Amino acid sequence: MMGRQSGQMSMLVLDFTELIPDHHLLRKISQAISFDFIYEILKPYYPANGRPSVDPVSMFKMLLVGYLYGIKSERRLVQEVQLNIAYRWFCGFELADKIPDHSTFSKTRLRKWDESQLFQQVFLEIIRRCVKNGLIDGKELAADGTYLPANVSKDSWIDTEIETELSMQSYLDRLDEELSQQPGFKKPPAKMVKKCRTTSKTDPDSGCINHGKKSGIGYLMEMTVDRKYGIITGVDVYPANEKESLLVLRHLDRQIQNGIPMQNIALDRGYDTGTVHRGLELLGITGYIPAIQFSNSPEKYGFYYLCPHTRFAGQKNNLYNGKG
């Protein structure tokens, strides 16, 4: 006998939680992290009276769903959350609840969230929780920079003239202070100079990439990863005309200020400068950096470095010496 749906409506009491498999990614995230701290971050940006807004935690979770499942359009994201039971449950919407309109979503994200630096605050809070729960221990870290092309047309590239102060390069405040205390130090006089910078009319924060075979307009992203579980501990983005070795010390110092432990870190040879080595010492970090191999090195002529701490008694105080 052929079966056929009756088409009649029925009343049903339903618990969303029972419909989500235990192994589902969103269930795992929900069990591990509570995003209620977002209410405290955004509290100063919402008035105490008036009509209640859309729940900011639900909207943030919607963005997280979009990132995790590759949904790049806000219009499509609203549609997917409306239709997908797992998405609805994770974002805190009941079956009869209306999903926020994409225009409301965009306005909230661009106004309140950008003003409050919500995304940065949430990232830092999650990292602090990872440290607290032993997922990050700082015993083995790695940091590196990568150039990201800006999503702009080549027709938008422009050369702009900017006025900047000509001064000594600053790697780290503690390093600058130490240098200023050296005998004979003289701070260079302030001098304003005009420089030409290539950027984009539609993305003026970007800079010109000039790194080996890479070229164009974009950004330099500096990132650090804790190797225990592969968790990213810090991300900073700069215009692409900056230099990695000039930025890495401040990048690491910001993470230390956020409570991230750092003991040993691996960097590539692009960071092999005396300033970076000294800066790591001041930060209390042991750096592992391959030395730059120069074609005309002192070793080629029979010289080698004799460490003062391992020098035998009676040897002459000479760092470069051709004898054993």
LOTIMI-114448 format. One line per 2 residues: number of its first residue (from 1); their letters; for each residue x, y, z of C-alpha. Coordinates in nm, 4 decimals. Last residue first. Layout:
N
NUM> A> X Y Z; ...
END
This chain:
324
324> GK> 9.2497 2.8251 1.8768; 9.4248 3.0940 1.6758
322> GN> 9.2962 3.3310 1.4070; 9.1468 3.5796 1.6428
320> YL> 8.8417 3.7947 1.6457; 8.7080 3.8586 1.9917
318> NN> 9.0456 3.9480 2.1435; 9.1045 3.9526 2.5154
316> KQ> 9.4165 3.7446 2.5127; 9.3891 3.3947 2.6414
314> GA> 9.5191 3.3243 2.9914; 9.2060 3.1551 3.1194
312> FR> 9.0081 2.9901 2.8425; 8.7353 3.1913 2.6703
310> TH> 8.3902 3.0385 2.7098; 8.2070 3.3458 2.8452
308> PC> 8.3939 3.5875 2.6139; 8.2659 3.4008 2.3024
306> LY> 8.5372 3.3701 2.0395; 8.3954 3.4602 1.6987
304> YF> 8.5891 3.3311 1.3987; 8.8418 3.4661 1.1535
302> GY> 9.0139 3.2504 0.8911; 8.9536 3.4696 0.5856
300> KE> 8.6288 3.3036 0.4765; 8.5136 3.3087 0.8391
298> PS> 8.4873 3.6886 0.8131; 8.1969 3.6498 0.5601
296> NS> 8.2165 3.7580 0.1952; 7.9238 3.5627 0.0482
294> FQ> 7.7075 3.6415 0.3498; 7.4966 3.3648 0.5003
292> IA> 7.2161 3.5238 0.7025; 7.1963 3.3444 1.0332
290> PI> 6.9006 3.1183 1.1067; 6.6861 3.2625 1.3888
288> YG> 6.5936 3.0851 1.7119; 6.4934 3.3526 1.9638
286> TI> 6.4881 3.3147 2.3403; 6.2316 3.5592 2.4780
284> GL> 6.2700 3.7798 2.7870; 6.1326 4.0891 2.6115
282> LE> 6.4666 4.2686 2.6542; 6.6464 3.9675 2.5072
280> LG> 6.4048 3.9615 2.2118; 6.4835 4.3285 2.1489
278> RH> 6.8562 4.2561 2.1460; 6.8185 3.9891 1.8767
276> VT> 6.5760 4.2076 1.6771; 6.8165 4.5023 1.6883
274> GT> 7.1140 4.2911 1.5864; 6.9338 4.1771 1.2738
272> DY> 6.8423 3.8246 1.1643; 6.4681 3.8828 1.1197
270> GR> 6.4670 3.7939 0.7487; 6.6447 3.4730 0.8461
268> DL> 6.3216 3.3120 0.9622; 6.1836 3.3314 1.3145
266> AI> 6.1372 3.0638 1.5818; 6.0266 3.1650 1.9314
264> NQ> 6.1070 3.0431 2.2790; 5.9658 3.1615 2.6126
262> MP> 5.6490 3.3603 2.5497; 5.3486 3.3637 2.7828
260> IG> 5.0418 3.5529 2.6519; 4.9101 3.7986 2.9104
258> NQ> 4.7778 4.0713 2.6783; 5.0883 4.2814 2.7422
256> IQ> 5.2938 3.9838 2.6159; 5.0871 3.9847 2.2966
254> RD> 5.1494 4.3538 2.2389; 5.5228 4.2983 2.2933
252> LH> 5.5310 4.0316 2.0214; 5.3917 4.2635 1.7509
250> RL> 5.6056 4.5492 1.8841; 5.9129 4.3302 1.8333
248> VL> 5.7994 4.2023 1.4912; 5.7437 4.5403 1.3279
246> LS> 6.0840 4.6638 1.2074; 6.2013 4.3133 1.1096
244> EK> 5.8917 4.2702 0.8918; 5.9366 4.5920 0.6898
242> EN> 5.6514 4.8317 0.6040; 5.5501 4.9093 0.2428
240> AP> 5.2783 4.6444 0.2663; 5.0597 4.8579 0.4947
238> YV> 5.0225 4.6875 0.8332; 4.8181 4.3994 0.9748
236> DV> 4.8694 4.2484 1.3186; 4.7752 3.8967 1.4273
234> GT> 4.8446 3.7347 1.7645; 4.8136 3.4055 1.9510
232> II> 4.7165 3.1729 1.6651; 4.6582 2.8239 1.8085
230> GY> 4.8568 2.5346 1.6583; 4.7974 2.3051 1.9557
228> KR> 5.1375 2.3180 2.1269; 5.2968 2.5190 1.8441
226> DV> 5.1792 2.8617 1.9591; 5.1354 3.0692 1.6440
224> TM> 5.2379 3.4305 1.5769; 5.1219 3.6421 1.2819
222> EM> 5.2446 3.9535 1.0988; 5.0296 4.0533 0.8005
220> LY> 5.1815 4.2942 0.5470; 4.9189 4.4591 0.3295
218> GI> 4.8409 4.5226 -0.0343; 4.9257 4.6933 -0.3624
216> GS> 5.1404 4.5232 -0.6270; 5.4613 4.3263 -0.6316
214> KK> 5.5983 3.9919 -0.5177; 5.9071 3.8618 -0.6969
212> GH> 6.1344 3.9743 -0.4155; 5.9390 4.1957 -0.1780
210> NI> 5.8097 4.5282 -0.3072; 5.4446 4.5468 -0.2099
208> CG> 5.3110 4.9056 -0.2230; 5.0799 5.0066 0.0569
206> SD> 4.7173 4.9677 0.1642; 4.5350 5.2078 0.3972
204> PD> 4.4059 5.4121 0.0995; 4.1801 5.1294 -0.0264
202> TK> 3.9596 5.2769 -0.3030; 4.2112 5.5375 -0.4173
200> ST> 4.4924 5.2823 -0.3913; 4.8496 5.3235 -0.2660
198> TR> 5.1959 5.4207 -0.3889; 5.3830 5.6520 -0.1537
196> CK> 5.6061 5.9470 -0.2474; 5.7882 6.1094 0.0413
194> KV> 5.8075 6.4675 0.1664; 6.0412 6.5475 0.4545
192> MK> 5.9922 6.7009 0.7975; 6.2994 6.7237 1.0171
190> AP> 6.3266 6.6676 1.3896; 6.6896 6.6798 1.5001
188> PK> 6.8554 6.3418 1.5555; 6.8758 6.2393 1.9207
186> KF> 7.2356 6.2335 2.0284; 7.3862 5.9378 2.2071
184> GP> 7.7447 5.9948 2.3192; 7.7298 5.7497 2.6051
182> QQ> 7.4311 5.5114 2.5740; 7.1183 5.6106 2.7667
180> SL> 6.9169 5.6875 2.4512; 6.9842 5.3352 2.3240
178> EE> 6.8285 5.1747 2.6316; 6.5193 5.3943 2.6014
176> DL> 6.4763 5.3083 2.2325; 6.5085 4.9386 2.3131
174> RD> 6.2499 4.9654 2.5880; 6.0114 5.1448 2.3515
172> LY> 6.0566 4.8841 2.0764; 6.1624 4.8954 1.7100
170> SQ> 6.1859 5.2713 1.6483; 6.3784 5.3873 1.3415
168> MS> 6.5612 5.7174 1.3877; 6.3878 6.0289 1.2598
166> LE> 6.2632 6.2030 0.9451; 5.9127 6.3267 1.0185
164> TE> 5.6597 6.2648 0.7436; 5.4856 6.4619 0.4711
162> IE> 5.2983 6.2534 0.2158; 5.2978 6.2657 -0.1631
160> TD> 5.0565 6.0251 -0.3269; 5.1145 5.7892 -0.6167
158> IW> 4.7893 5.6273 -0.7298; 4.6605 5.2770 -0.7983
156> SD> 4.2856 5.2674 -0.8693; 4.3311 5.1425 -1.2272
154> KS> 4.5042 4.8343 -1.0868; 4.1673 4.7348 -0.9444
152> VN> 4.1460 4.6580 -0.5741; 4.1283 4.3459 -0.3574
150> AP> 4.4493 4.4211 -0.1706; 4.7291 4.1671 -0.2067
148> LY> 4.8410 4.0008 0.1175; 5.2101 3.9898 0.2062
146> TG> 5.3191 3.7444 0.4728; 5.4974 3.7864 0.8029
144> DA> 5.6344 3.5253 1.0376; 5.6161 3.4089 1.3954
142> AL> 5.6737 3.0701 1.5581; 5.6139 2.9702 1.9178
140> EK> 5.7416 2.6946 2.1438; 5.7190 2.7201 2.5225
138> GD> 5.4442 2.9805 2.5141; 5.1962 2.7669 2.7118
136> IL> 4.8758 2.7957 2.5072; 4.6004 2.5352 2.5477
134> GN> 4.6537 2.5381 2.9231; 4.3007 2.6442 3.0191
132> KV> 4.4017 2.9952 3.1292; 4.6094 3.0478 2.8135
130> CR> 4.3168 2.9441 2.5916; 4.0892 3.1739 2.7928
128> RI> 4.3240 3.4669 2.7346; 4.3258 3.3856 2.3605
126> IE> 3.9448 3.3911 2.3532; 3.9439 3.7311 2.5263
124> LF> 4.1972 3.8734 2.2800; 3.9933 3.7611 1.9781
122> VQ> 3.6721 3.9010 2.1269; 3.8338 4.2400 2.1888
120> QF> 3.9786 4.2550 1.8366; 3.6409 4.1715 1.6837
118> LQ> 3.4592 4.4222 1.9028; 3.6749 4.7226 1.8179
116> SE> 3.4051 4.9322 1.9920; 3.3670 5.1733 1.7007
114> DW> 3.3859 4.8922 1.4463; 3.1163 4.6963 1.6276
112> KR> 2.8790 4.9879 1.6887; 2.8874 5.1281 1.3364
110> LR> 2.9903 4.8883 1.0590; 2.8596 4.5700 1.2208
108> TK> 2.5348 4.7254 1.3412; 2.4638 4.8848 1.0030
106> SF> 2.5409 4.5631 0.8125; 2.3161 4.3411 1.0275
104> TS> 2.0281 4.5865 1.0169; 2.0617 4.5896 0.6356
102> HD> 2.0789 4.2059 0.6253; 1.7499 4.1765 0.8145
100> PI> 1.7706 4.0093 1.1529; 1.6269 3.6520 1.1604
98> KD> 1.2646 3.6342 1.2766; 1.2021 3.3955 1.5640
96> AL> 0.9476 3.1135 1.5188; 1.2035 2.8322 1.5231
94> EF> 1.3923 2.9874 1.8147; 1.7081 3.1870 1.7498
92> GC> 2.0162 3.1450 1.9734; 2.2867 3.1687 1.7070
90> FW> 2.3876 2.8038 1.7585; 2.0265 2.6805 1.7351
88> RY> 1.9502 2.8763 1.4196; 2.2736 2.7578 1.2508
86> AI> 2.1997 2.3957 1.3410; 1.8386 2.4236 1.2118
84> NL> 1.9446 2.5683 0.8745; 1.6745 2.7650 0.6899
82> QV> 1.6777 3.1099 0.8548; 2.0508 3.0913 0.9278
80> EQ> 2.1115 3.0191 0.5577; 1.8917 3.3074 0.4411
78> VL> 2.0602 3.5599 0.6717; 2.4018 3.4381 0.5533
76> RR> 2.2911 3.4731 0.1900; 2.2136 3.8402 0.2400
74> ES> 2.5367 3.8888 0.4359; 2.7385 3.7398 0.1488
72> KI> 3.0648 3.5567 0.2267; 2.9276 3.2228 0.3506
70> GY> 3.2426 3.0091 0.3796; 3.1141 2.7707 0.6463
68> LY> 3.3305 2.8796 0.9394; 3.3306 3.2487 0.8454
66> GV> 2.9549 3.2713 0.7916; 2.8888 3.0808 1.1125
64> LL> 3.1151 3.3248 1.2992; 2.9241 3.6162 1.1495
62> MK> 2.5985 3.4625 1.2714; 2.7543 3.4140 1.6132
60> FM> 2.8211 3.7878 1.6268; 2.4571 3.8550 1.5431
58> SV> 2.3368 3.6228 1.8192; 2.5752 3.7881 2.0672
56> PD> 2.4489 4.1332 1.9614; 2.0855 4.0391 2.0471
54> VS> 1.8710 4.2566 1.8180; 1.7977 4.5841 1.9913
52> PR> 1.5553 4.6460 2.2751; 1.3340 4.9545 2.2293
50> GN> 1.4378 5.2537 2.4373; 1.6326 5.2889 2.7588
48> AP> 1.9896 5.2230 2.8827; 2.1448 5.3269 2.5522
46> YY> 2.3810 5.0827 2.3708; 2.7489 5.1563 2.2998
44> PK> 2.8698 5.1437 2.6627; 2.7342 4.7847 2.6982
42> LI> 2.9225 4.6503 2.3949; 3.2177 4.4918 2.5790
40> EY> 2.9978 4.3796 2.8698; 2.7485 4.2053 2.6376
38> IF> 3.0357 4.0406 2.4481; 3.1308 3.8548 2.7685
36> DF> 2.8289 3.6312 2.7005; 3.0218 3.4486 2.4265
34> SI> 3.0425 3.1200 2.6171; 3.3008 2.8841 2.4719
32> AQ> 3.3654 2.5083 2.4890; 3.0148 2.3585 2.4746
30> SI> 2.8965 2.6033 2.2078; 3.2092 2.5400 2.0005
28> KR> 3.1540 2.1629 2.0130; 2.7870 2.2047 1.9206
26> LL> 2.8854 2.4264 1.6271; 3.1299 2.1657 1.4990
24> HH> 2.8748 1.8814 1.5022; 3.0038 1.5667 1.6768
22> DP> 2.7173 1.5519 1.9286; 2.4579 1.5754 1.6518
20> IL> 2.2132 1.8717 1.6702; 1.8444 1.7703 1.6716
18> ET> 1.8223 1.7100 2.0468; 1.9407 2.0637 2.1158
16> FD> 1.6572 2.2139 1.9171; 1.4000 2.0913 2.1708
14> LV> 1.0606 2.0551 2.0042; 0.7040 2.0576 2.1285
12> LM> 0.4847 1.9803 1.8268; 0.1343 2.0821 1.7317
10> SM> 0.0108 1.9311 1.4054; -0.0828 2.0602 1.0619
8> QG> -0.2483 1.8224 0.8167; -0.0752 1.7449 0.4878
6> SQ> -0.1776 1.3791 0.5130; 0.1512 1.2505 0.3806
4> RG> 0.1034 0.9515 0.1514; 0.1926 0.5838 0.1831
2> MM> 0.1372 0.3395 -0.0996; 0.0000 0.0000 0.0000
END
